Amino acid sequence: MATETVMEHDVDKHDDGGNAWSGAKSPFKASYGKLMMWYFLLSDAFTFAGFLIAYGAIRFSSPTWPVPDFVFSTAPFGVHDAPLIFVTIMSFLLIISSVTMVRAVQEGHRENKNGVVFWMLLTIVGGAGFLGCQAWEWNNLIGTEHMTVNTNPFGSHEFAGEYLDEKGGSFDAGDSYLIHGHTAENGEFQWDQRPVRYETGETTVEQFGPKSFGALFFFITGFHGFHVFSGVVFLLIICINVGSGLYVERKNGYEMVEKIGLYWHFVDLVWVFVFLVFYLL
């Protein structure tokens, strides 16, 4: 009898309202779903970090590298010689969509269904606008400038009016920085402005800019674009669920909206680093 009294007293002493003995408590007051989202974002951050570190290692081991002010100097509607204007618009759309995502999460905490739907729709519009801009940029680089994963028509600019290819040789820039060409009658593409020719014994080798530039650009920006596309799809699905009232009965501050918000902010943050390494450095 005395033993039972001591055990009851010990339980009451350490129970503290049931917190110590109830178990299954969420660490840092985060639910299981949000905790798993943080784990996913951490692993994804390592993936992007590996890609960007590889880009830096290849770039700084190359004797020449294209200058962003000349590579990304075109915009829609025939705009030329406007360095980084178009990519600035792209970045602005993504950053604004992150702000609207914050507002959607705030309205979710207030259990305001209509407010969540409104701000999520604006976030979807911003993400779709970013994807549209990226599609135009890719189309311009591939279709107009003829840049591919293994061909880079951009050399390294010099003030003397010449440009360097990946081996350090120079060629005249002419009226344009880019090496343009045209389609011949036989259907094959021909360069109007040829790069430097190197005589290596009995073989003549023609070089453009560093080949790895195109491959790295399309792979890394494409990988980020895939994340944005996936985010837009998830946002649309969750927005439909919010509008249907699926999350109303849960009374958890629209936690699903908060979780997709974490993902969207991560995508926005990654773009800051992608923008830095490709468009500014």
Secondary structure as the mmCIF struct_conf table of DSSP 4:
data_model
#
loop_
_struct_conf.conf_type_id
_struct_conf.id
_struct_conf.beg_label_comp_id
_struct_conf.beg_label_asym_id
_struct_conf.beg_label_seq_id
_struct_conf.end_label_comp_id
_struct_conf.end_label_asym_id
_struct_conf.end_label_seq_id
HELX_RH_AL_P HELX_RH_AL_P1 ALA A 2 ASP A 15
TURN_TY1_P TURN_TY1_P1 ASP A 16 TRP A 21
BEND BEND1 SER A 22 SER A 22
HELX_LH_PP_P HELX_LH_PP_P1 LYS A 25 SER A 26
HELX_RH_3T_P HELX_RH_3T_P1 PRO A 27 LYS A 29
HELX_RH_AL_P HELX_RH_AL_P2 TYR A 32 PHE A 60
TURN_TY1_P TURN_TY1_P2 SER A 61 SER A 61
BEND BEND2 SER A 62 PRO A 63
HELX_RH_AL_P HELX_RH_AL_P3 PRO A 68 VAL A 71
TURN_TY1_P TURN_TY1_P3 PHE A 72 PHE A 72
STRN STRN1 ALA A 75 ALA A 75
TURN_TY1_P TURN_TY1_P4 PRO A 76 GLY A 78
STRN STRN2 VAL A 79 VAL A 79
BEND BEND3 ASP A 81 ASP A 81
TURN_TY1_P TURN_TY1_P5 PRO A 83 LEU A 84
HELX_RH_AL_P HELX_RH_AL_P4 ILE A 85 HIS A 109
TURN_TY1_P TURN_TY1_P6 ARG A 110 GLU A 111
HELX_RH_AL_P HELX_RH_AL_P5 LYS A 113 ASN A 139
HELX_RH_PI_P HELX_RH_PI_P1 ASN A 140 THR A 144
BEND BEND4 GLU A 145 GLU A 145
BEND BEND5 VAL A 149 ASN A 150
STRN STRN3 SER A 156 HIS A 157
TURN_TY1_P TURN_TY1_P7 PHE A 159 ALA A 160
BEND BEND6 GLY A 161 GLY A 161
STRN STRN4 GLU A 162 LEU A 164
TURN_TY1_P TURN_TY1_P8 GLU A 166 LYS A 167
BEND BEND7 GLY A 168 GLY A 168
STRN STRN5 SER A 170 ASP A 172
TURN_TY1_P TURN_TY1_P9 GLY A 174 ASP A 175
BEND BEND8 SER A 176 LEU A 178
STRN STRN6 GLY A 181 THR A 183
TURN_TY1_P TURN_TY1_P10 GLU A 185 ASN A 186
BEND BEND9 GLY A 187 GLY A 187
STRN STRN7 PHE A 189 TRP A 191
BEND BEND10 ASP A 192 GLN A 193
STRN STRN8 ARG A 197 THR A 200
TURN_TY1_P TURN_TY1_P11 GLY A 201 GLU A 202
STRN STRN9 THR A 203 GLU A 206
BEND BEND11 GLY A 209 GLY A 209
HELX_RH_AL_P HELX_RH_AL_P6 LYS A 211 GLY A 243
TURN_TY1_P TURN_TY1_P12 SER A 244 ARG A 250
BEND BEND12 ASN A 252 GLY A 253
HELX_RH_AL_P HELX_RH_AL_P7 GLU A 255 PHE A 275
HELX_RH_PI_P HELX_RH_PI_P2 LEU A 276 LEU A 280
#
